[in-house]
Amino acid sequence: MAVTTNDLRNGMTLDLPEGLFGVVEFQHVKPGKGGAFVRTKLKNVRTGAVIERTFRADERVEQAIVDKREMQYLYREGTDYVFMDTVSYEQTYVSPAALGDAVHYLTEGSTAVLQLYGQEIVGVDLPAAVELVVAQTEPGVQGDRVSGARKPATLETDLVVQVPLFVNSGERVKVDTRTGEYITRA
């Protein structure tokens, strides 16, 4: 679907010759002399690379229609992750490469919103925070009460985060999916 650069909005996905890009920010500029133009910051949805690009005002660009579907993660089969569409109950096999860092926050039964362009997964929307079980960490030392001291903990998804000294193996912790940092005990 072709749109003009005057119709750009944040979050819109464009199908450019260089690939699929999401609009991070845009600015309409009308200089004193010369034609108006639109300065944009675009993020490649496949690689995450950010580029800056300037378009003429009213230039036509191709908008990519990205379908967002809520899916439930069921289990792993080989290296693939098996998801089920929560509406049609259709199962989809997804490679770890397509999920990127989201693999560190997925547990069986959890839900995520998969962004599809045609049949290709171009992004994953996770909740802001997830609860995960601490699989392994060093025990806290009695009497060690240094304020703000941290230790590494390996979670059930093999993600390693820095947690306070009082957190032990087997406990549930809340982790921020945007930064990968410990928030609190659950």
C-alpha positions as CSV (number, residue, x, y, z in Angstrom):
1,M,0.0,0.0,0.0
2,A,1.6,3.3,-1.1
3,V,1.4,6.3,1.2
4,T,3.1,9.7,1.0
5,T,5.8,10.9,3.4
6,N,3.3,13.4,4.8
7,D,1.3,10.5,6.2
8,L,4.2,9.0,8.2
9,R,3.5,8.1,11.8
10,N,5.8,6.6,14.6
11,G,5.6,2.8,14.6
12,M,4.5,2.6,10.9
13,T,6.4,0.0,8.9
14,L,7.8,0.8,5.5
15,D,8.9,-1.6,2.7
16,L,11.9,0.2,1.2
17,P,14.3,-1.2,-1.4
18,E,16.9,-1.6,1.5
19,G,14.5,-3.8,3.5
20,L,11.7,-3.5,6.1
21,F,11.9,-0.4,8.3
22,G,9.9,0.9,11.3
23,V,9.5,4.6,11.7
24,V,11.2,5.6,15.0
25,E,10.7,9.3,14.6
26,F,10.0,11.8,11.8
27,Q,10.1,15.6,11.3
28,H,8.5,17.7,8.6
29,V,10.9,20.6,7.6
30,K,9.9,23.6,5.6
31,P,13.1,25.7,4.9
32,G,12.9,29.4,3.9
33,K,13.7,28.5,0.3
34,G,13.5,25.2,-1.5
35,G,11.0,22.4,-1.2
36,A,9.7,20.9,2.1
37,F,11.2,17.6,3.2
38,V,10.7,14.9,5.8
39,R,13.7,13.9,8.0
40,T,13.2,10.4,9.5
41,K,14.9,7.9,11.8
42,L,14.2,4.4,10.6
43,K,14.9,1.0,12.3
44,N,15.5,-2.1,10.3
45,V,13.0,-4.6,11.7
46,R,15.2,-7.6,10.8
47,T,18.6,-6.4,11.9
48,G,17.8,-3.6,14.4
49,A,20.1,-1.2,12.6
50,V,19.0,2.4,12.7
51,I,19.4,4.7,9.7
52,E,18.5,8.3,9.1
53,R,16.9,9.1,5.8
54,T,15.5,12.3,4.2
55,F,12.5,12.2,1.8
56,R,10.9,14.9,-0.3
57,A,7.5,16.0,1.0
58,D,4.8,14.1,-0.8
59,E,7.2,11.4,-1.9
60,R,5.4,8.0,-2.2
61,V,6.7,5.1,-0.1
62,E,5.4,1.6,0.3
63,Q,3.8,0.8,3.6
64,A,4.2,-2.7,4.8
65,I,1.2,-4.2,6.5
66,V,2.5,-6.0,9.6
67,D,0.0,-8.4,11.2
68,K,0.2,-8.7,15.0
69,R,-1.0,-12.0,16.5
70,E,-1.1,-13.1,20.1
71,M,0.5,-16.5,20.4
72,Q,1.1,-18.8,23.3
73,Y,4.5,-20.5,23.6
74,L,3.9,-24.3,24.0
75,Y,7.2,-26.1,23.9
76,R,10.5,-26.6,22.1
77,E,10.9,-29.1,19.3
78,G,14.5,-29.6,18.3
79,T,15.8,-26.0,18.0
80,D,12.5,-24.5,17.1
81,Y,9.9,-22.9,19.4
82,V,6.3,-24.0,18.9
83,F,3.7,-21.3,19.3
84,M,-0.1,-21.6,19.1
85,D,-2.3,-18.8,17.7
86,T,-4.7,-18.0,20.6
87,V,-7.6,-17.3,18.1
88,S,-7.3,-20.0,15.4
89,Y,-5.3,-22.6,17.6
90,E,-3.0,-23.0,14.6
91,Q,0.6,-24.1,15.6
92,T,3.6,-22.3,14.2
93,Y,7.3,-23.4,14.4
94,V,9.6,-20.5,14.9
95,S,13.4,-20.5,14.8
96,P,15.4,-18.9,17.6
97,A,17.0,-16.4,15.2
98,A,13.5,-15.0,14.3
99,L,12.8,-14.5,18.0
100,G,16.1,-12.8,18.9
101,D,16.5,-11.9,22.6
102,A,12.8,-12.8,23.3
103,V,14.0,-16.5,23.8
104,H,15.4,-15.4,27.2
105,Y,12.0,-14.5,28.5
106,L,9.8,-17.3,27.1
107,T,8.5,-20.0,29.4
108,E,6.0,-22.7,28.4
109,G,2.5,-21.3,28.6
110,S,3.6,-17.7,28.3
111,T,2.1,-15.4,25.6
112,A,3.8,-13.0,23.2
113,V,2.6,-10.9,20.3
114,L,4.4,-12.0,17.1
115,Q,4.6,-9.5,14.3
116,L,4.2,-11.1,10.9
117,Y,4.9,-9.7,7.5
118,G,3.5,-12.3,5.1
119,Q,4.7,-15.5,6.7
120,E,7.9,-14.0,8.1
121,I,8.2,-13.1,11.8
122,V,9.7,-9.6,11.9
123,G,9.3,-8.8,15.6
124,V,8.1,-10.0,19.0
125,D,6.2,-7.9,21.6
126,L,6.7,-9.1,25.1
127,P,5.1,-8.0,28.4
128,A,7.2,-5.3,30.1
129,A,8.2,-7.8,32.8
130,V,8.2,-11.5,33.2
131,E,8.5,-13.8,36.2
132,L,11.2,-16.5,35.9
133,V,12.6,-19.1,38.4
134,V,16.3,-18.8,39.5
135,A,17.9,-22.1,38.3
136,Q,21.3,-21.5,39.9
137,T,23.0,-18.9,42.0
138,E,25.5,-18.8,44.9
139,P,24.0,-18.8,48.3
140,G,23.9,-15.5,50.1
141,V,26.5,-15.2,52.9
142,Q,25.2,-14.6,56.4
143,G,26.1,-11.2,57.7
144,D,27.0,-9.8,54.2
145,R,24.7,-6.8,54.2
146,V,26.6,-4.5,51.8
147,S,24.0,-2.1,50.4
148,G,23.2,-2.8,46.8
149,A,25.6,-5.8,46.4
150,R,24.7,-8.1,43.5
151,K,25.6,-11.6,42.4
152,P,24.9,-13.4,39.1
153,A,21.9,-15.8,38.9
154,T,21.2,-18.1,36.0
155,L,17.4,-18.3,35.3
156,E,15.3,-21.1,33.9
157,T,15.7,-19.8,30.4
158,D,19.5,-19.6,30.7
159,L,19.4,-15.8,31.0
160,V,22.0,-14.5,33.5
161,V,21.0,-11.5,35.6
162,Q,22.5,-9.7,38.5
163,V,20.3,-10.2,41.6
164,P,20.6,-9.0,45.3
165,L,22.5,-11.3,47.7
166,F,19.3,-12.5,49.4
167,V,17.9,-14.2,46.3
168,N,18.3,-18.0,46.3
169,S,18.0,-20.8,43.8
170,G,14.3,-21.9,43.3
171,E,12.9,-18.5,43.9
172,R,10.8,-16.5,41.3
173,V,12.1,-13.1,40.3
174,K,10.6,-10.4,38.1
175,V,12.8,-9.4,35.1
176,D,12.4,-6.3,32.8
177,T,12.2,-7.6,29.2
178,R,13.4,-4.3,27.7
179,T,16.7,-4.1,29.7
180,G,17.1,-7.7,31.0
181,E,17.5,-6.4,34.6
182,Y,16.2,-7.8,37.9
183,I,13.2,-5.8,39.2
184,T,12.1,-7.6,42.4
185,R,11.3,-11.0,43.9
186,A,7.9,-12.4,42.8
